[in-house]
Amino acid sequence: TGFFGCFGSDVDAIDYYKSEIEKIGKEEAEEHKKVMKDPKSIMPAAFVSFRSRWGAAVAAQTQQTSNPTVWLTEWAPEPRDVYWNNLSIPFVSLTVRRLIIGVAFFFLNFFYVIPIAFVQTLANLEGIEKALPFLEPFIETPSIKSFIQGFLPGLALKIFLILLPTILMFMSQFEGLVSQSSLERRTASKYFIFLFFNVFLGSIVTGSALEQLNTYLHQSANDIPRVIGVAIPMKATFFITYVMVDGWTGVALEVLRLRAFIMFHLKNFFLVKTEKDREEAMDPGSICLYWSEPRIQLYFLLGLVYAVVTPLLLPFILVFFALAYVVYRHQIINVYNQRYESGAQFWPNVHLRIITALIVSQLLLLGLLSTKGLEEATPALLVLPVLTIWFHKYCKHRYEPAFVRNPLQEVMRKDTLERARERNFDLKAYLADAYLHPVFKSNEVDKFYVADDPGAVEVIVPTKRRSRRITPVQSEDGGSDRLSVMESVQER
Amino acid sequence: TGFFGCFGSDVDAIDYYKSEIEKIGKEEAEEHKKVMKDPKSIMPAAFVSFRSRWGAAVAAQTQQTSNPTVWLTEWAPEPRDVYWNNLSIPFVSLTVRRLIIGVAFFFLNFFYVIPIAFVQTLANLEGIEKALPFLEPFIETPSIKSFIQGFLPGLALKIFLILLPTILMFMSQFEGLVSQSSLERRTASKYFIFLFFNVFLGSIVTGSALEQLNTYLHQSANDIPRVIGVAIPMKATFFITYVMVDGWTGVALEVLRLRAFIMFHLKNFFLVKTEKDREEAMDPGSICLYWSEPRIQLYFLLGLVYAVVTPLLLPFILVFFALAYVVYRHQIINVYNQRYESGAQFWPNVHLRIITALIVSQLLLLGLLSTKGLEEATPALLVLPVLTIWFHKYCKHRYEPAFVRNPLQEVMRKDTLERARERNFDLKAYLADAYLHPVFKSNEVDKFYVADDPGAVEVIVPTKRRSRRITPVQSEDGGSDRLSVMESVQER
């Protein structure tokens, strides 16, 4: 205390920190009050809770006002799933953001090579020697020099590819989606598109997506599948290597969790001071669906494309999927601490990508066969993509409502059950802090300990997981689906 | 009576016909009963009426069961609008039909020239002389021969083009849509696509759609707008003629109603026996939206495409639209007897086609400018279609619910108003025969006279129309929106 602890009155340390905590606590409370009163922090969006699940389901699925721009309702994500930063974005701004990100993603996908090539020209040996002259004697050692010369050119690209999912995630966040789950879904779609153009087609046509774009624009619609189709059988060995190097190794790395291991020990060494800190450092986090799912689908695409052309590739894909099944099953049950449950919301996206992969494989097969002198097969094969698209439309029309809407029969059944079982259930107290911005949650510490109580949670799948930090109790009793509808009040 | 009226007992004519009517009436009643009892005539679809508009709106907009394939609800079309033949088609069959019609329409659009060319080769002079040798001396007269030779080749095509909207309507009916209004909308879309490829692009690229298809498949995506764009300015005079011949004349013919005039006099001469028959013969029918609307949109497309390239075309288009406005306004108010009201359901389709026309005009302008040595303008112009597509998405997302859903606020207001005003309103009696298959309607004749009562209907726009045969009274009091939800019970 005092100036550098050198002069000033002696104060008991415990007393001092107590008063400090009090001061900070007061400031926090004042800040809370200020935020509560400030008209600027009133958002054009709100969570509305209903007395019954039925009411919530009706409000979420119907339109409220005759002017469709005034009030919009949608089913709220579960409390843990809310992405609070994006809640207050007005509708018009949302669509503008979507446009901007759409254009930006197009450029990222097709023109990302340009800035990387630029960085690569800078990051050669001479450039480093000029910028950091004291490294010169070190670099000029022959063995190190050859190593750097072999390694450096690809470095910028490697770093970019590692950072890519994070960049895409930022783009999705800028788009203004309001839940973690929808953010992950959107990012996964973007990542799959990138992988499709830059890894799959990029390896076959051997050129960056930018060069491909040129090809697509200047070749006829007839020639594109032909050009790609012809190149496919030649690239089979490359993709076998790719499956082994990227796929098998990727799965092995996933189960090793090398990064998490290193991070934990670093944190443990430098940051951990209390038991709670250690617990936090141990937290494995959520599974990165937007990173792992598109890669798995890329292998699915490879399998479909090569199933007819070079079946030799299939065993490798099969081994990959068997490995991935075992590993990811283990990781999900025993390691990861899923941040939210979205109720199979991911599946329609996966389905769409499988259909896309099917159509791509059919078109490429068409192109390949037409160059092998089997033009007669074309009309028969053309039926395939038409039927596939039709099947997709049928599924979308028929089964998608099950993923998007909450059926009234189901909610009514739950409502009735609950009313019969728990007559004295205090709904208001239960709902009071269900959808509270994390900042306003005062009882976070208590919750943490409650959540760790093994009796409080019902674990259906036996798991060896220890940390349950992010999972609050409330969401485990299946009652959170009544906290439901998000309403956006729009200013015209 | 008896055998050729020659022998048998004498019966009074009035008595005889009375007994005949009785007999037929009994048979009809028995047939009714049989149909009512027959389990085969139970349909997997039903109209459900609700006690309040609110209940109907909720049921129509929400999902009922957890299995999305069991129960489907949608807002019912108004009673006059129901297309009864298609009500009982199960879901799977519907999607199969849609696929079949999609493929069939593709072939109709691109390959319709083949059968017509085949018919034309048959229908030359020699063919006729061979088939009908007694016509030979008549045909061989020089003046008649030259007339036929000039006229015959185009005849098959002309007949096909006149029949086309009807053919497309049959296709839409086969698709299984359940209301007249949706049938007209679907047919209008098909007709517009046909006009776009075969009239607009067909005139510019000068080739049938089949030849165009070949071009599109074998040219690069870059070249197609360029090829078409270059041809556009050259075709301006042709389209000016087209607007005058087809557009202006078409509008003039519309106001003349020559066909209806001839048909009425033919009917009047041969068929009309009672006053009711004459009334029926006078009935002008519904306006053919699926026939007239796509043609108007074609002129809109022409206007957009030529606005920048050859503004000389614009006055002609303007005159056409002025004429069309005056004529169609008059026809709708004073002549046609609209069969149904769908509540501006047509507008989203029109909007979509306007957007399509905009994008087409922008792409063609791009192609044209890039050949005139203005490649630098391309990036700036590319922004236009992107922004247009974005605008369309924005509108669809934001305003389409207003056309598809019935807002709860509105229905609640109407419910409350009605409950306050008409306390003793007998809902059950009112609803009893609201959605009755026309066959089961016993009181059709009475209704006809009631409907003609000028006091019973509230006409907002003053009209000179006399016949009001198809418009039953019930739909004029604004209460029909409560007869609402159609439910399909699907067998899995």
HADDOCK unambig.tbl for C-alpha pairs under 7 A between the chains (distance, minus, plus):
assign (segid A and resid 58 and name CA) (segid B and resid 58 and name CA) 6.51 0.50 0.50
assign (segid A and resid 58 and name CA) (segid B and resid 62 and name CA) 6.59 0.50 0.50
assign (segid A and resid 61 and name CA) (segid B and resid 61 and name CA) 6.28 0.50 0.50
assign (segid A and resid 61 and name CA) (segid B and resid 62 and name CA) 5.58 0.50 0.50
assign (segid A and resid 62 and name CA) (segid B and resid 58 and name CA) 6.58 0.50 0.50
assign (segid A and resid 62 and name CA) (segid B and resid 61 and name CA) 5.59 0.50 0.50
assign (segid A and resid 62 and name CA) (segid B and resid 62 and name CA) 6.86 0.50 0.50
assign (segid A and resid 63 and name CA) (segid B and resid 405 and name CA) 6.65 0.50 0.50
assign (segid A and resid 63 and name CA) (segid B and resid 406 and name CA) 6.84 0.50 0.50
assign (segid A and resid 63 and name CA) (segid B and resid 407 and name CA) 4.77 0.50 0.50
assign (segid A and resid 63 and name CA) (segid B and resid 408 and name CA) 6.13 0.50 0.50
assign (segid A and resid 64 and name CA) (segid B and resid 407 and name CA) 4.96 0.50 0.50
assign (segid A and resid 64 and name CA) (segid B and resid 408 and name CA) 4.83 0.50 0.50
assign (segid A and resid 64 and name CA) (segid B and resid 409 and name CA) 5.53 0.50 0.50
assign (segid A and resid 65 and name CA) (segid B and resid 407 and name CA) 5.13 0.50 0.50
assign (segid A and resid 65 and name CA) (segid B and resid 408 and name CA) 6.37 0.50 0.50
assign (segid A and resid 65 and name CA) (segid B and resid 409 and name CA) 5.14 0.50 0.50
assign (segid A and resid 65 and name CA) (segid B and resid 410 and name CA) 6.81 0.50 0.50
assign (segid A and resid 66 and name CA) (segid B and resid 402 and name CA) 6.91 0.50 0.50
assign (segid A and resid 66 and name CA) (segid B and resid 407 and name CA) 5.20 0.50 0.50
assign (segid A and resid 66 and name CA) (segid B and resid 409 and name CA) 6.74 0.50 0.50
assign (segid A and resid 66 and name CA) (segid B and resid 410 and name CA) 6.16 0.50 0.50
assign (segid A and resid 68 and name CA) (segid B and resid 398 and name CA) 6.81 0.50 0.50
assign (segid A and resid 68 and name CA) (segid B and resid 399 and name CA) 6.10 0.50 0.50
assign (segid A and resid 68 and name CA) (segid B and resid 401 and name CA) 6.56 0.50 0.50
assign (segid A and resid 68 and name CA) (segid B and resid 402 and name CA) 5.78 0.50 0.50
assign (segid A and resid 69 and name CA) (segid B and resid 398 and name CA) 6.59 0.50 0.50
assign (segid A and resid 95 and name CA) (segid B and resid 394 and name CA) 6.55 0.50 0.50
assign (segid A and resid 99 and name CA) (segid B and resid 390 and name CA) 6.67 0.50 0.50
assign (segid A and resid 217 and name CA) (segid B and resid 220 and name CA) 5.92 0.50 0.50
assign (segid A and resid 217 and name CA) (segid B and resid 221 and name CA) 5.11 0.50 0.50
assign (segid A and resid 217 and name CA) (segid B and resid 222 and name CA) 5.14 0.50 0.50
assign (segid A and resid 218 and name CA) (segid B and resid 220 and name CA) 4.82 0.50 0.50
assign (segid A and resid 218 and name CA) (segid B and resid 221 and name CA) 6.44 0.50 0.50
assign (segid A and resid 218 and name CA) (segid B and resid 222 and name CA) 5.79 0.50 0.50
assign (segid A and resid 219 and name CA) (segid B and resid 219 and name CA) 6.70 0.50 0.50
assign (segid A and resid 219 and name CA) (segid B and resid 220 and name CA) 4.29 0.50 0.50
assign (segid A and resid 219 and name CA) (segid B and resid 221 and name CA) 6.94 0.50 0.50
assign (segid A and resid 220 and name CA) (segid B and resid 217 and name CA) 5.91 0.50 0.50
assign (segid A and resid 220 and name CA) (segid B and resid 218 and name CA) 4.83 0.50 0.50
assign (segid A and resid 220 and name CA) (segid B and resid 219 and name CA) 4.31 0.50 0.50
assign (segid A and resid 220 and name CA) (segid B and resid 220 and name CA) 3.66 0.50 0.50
assign (segid A and resid 220 and name CA) (segid B and resid 221 and name CA) 6.32 0.50 0.50
assign (segid A and resid 221 and name CA) (segid B and resid 217 and name CA) 5.12 0.50 0.50
assign (segid A and resid 221 and name CA) (segid B and resid 218 and name CA) 6.46 0.50 0.50
assign (segid A and resid 221 and name CA) (segid B and resid 219 and name CA) 6.98 0.50 0.50
assign (segid A and resid 221 and name CA) (segid B and resid 220 and name CA) 6.34 0.50 0.50
assign (segid A and resid 222 and name CA) (segid B and resid 217 and name CA) 5.16 0.50 0.50
assign (segid A and resid 222 and name CA) (segid B and resid 218 and name CA) 5.81 0.50 0.50
assign (segid A and resid 390 and name CA) (segid B and resid 99 and name CA) 6.67 0.50 0.50
assign (segid A and resid 394 and name CA) (segid B and resid 95 and name CA) 6.55 0.50 0.50
assign (segid A and resid 398 and name CA) (segid B and resid 68 and name CA) 6.82 0.50 0.50
assign (segid A and resid 398 and name CA) (segid B and resid 69 and name CA) 6.57 0.50 0.50
assign (segid A and resid 399 and name CA) (segid B and resid 68 and name CA) 6.09 0.50 0.50
assign (segid A and resid 401 and name CA) (segid B and resid 68 and name CA) 6.54 0.50 0.50
assign (segid A and resid 402 and name CA) (segid B and resid 66 and name CA) 6.89 0.50 0.50
assign (segid A and resid 402 and name CA) (segid B and resid 68 and name CA) 5.75 0.50 0.50
assign (segid A and resid 405 and name CA) (segid B and resid 63 and name CA) 6.64 0.50 0.50
assign (segid A and resid 406 and name CA) (segid B and resid 63 and name CA) 6.83 0.50 0.50
assign (segid A and resid 407 and name CA) (segid B and resid 63 and name CA) 4.77 0.50 0.50
assign (segid A and resid 407 and name CA) (segid B and resid 64 and name CA) 4.96 0.50 0.50
assign (segid A and resid 407 and name CA) (segid B and resid 65 and name CA) 5.13 0.50 0.50
assign (segid A and resid 407 and name CA) (segid B and resid 66 and name CA) 5.21 0.50 0.50
assign (segid A and resid 408 and name CA) (segid B and resid 63 and name CA) 6.13 0.50 0.50
assign (segid A and resid 408 and name CA) (segid B and resid 64 and name CA) 4.84 0.50 0.50
assign (segid A and resid 408 and name CA) (segid B and resid 65 and name CA) 6.38 0.50 0.50
assign (segid A and resid 409 and name CA) (segid B and resid 64 and name CA) 5.53 0.50 0.50
assign (segid A and resid 409 and name CA) (segid B and resid 65 and name CA) 5.15 0.50 0.50
assign (segid A and resid 409 and name CA) (segid B and resid 66 and name CA) 6.76 0.50 0.50
assign (segid A and resid 410 and name CA) (segid B and resid 65 and name CA) 6.81 0.50 0.50
assign (segid A and resid 410 and name CA) (segid B and resid 66 and name CA) 6.18 0.50 0.50
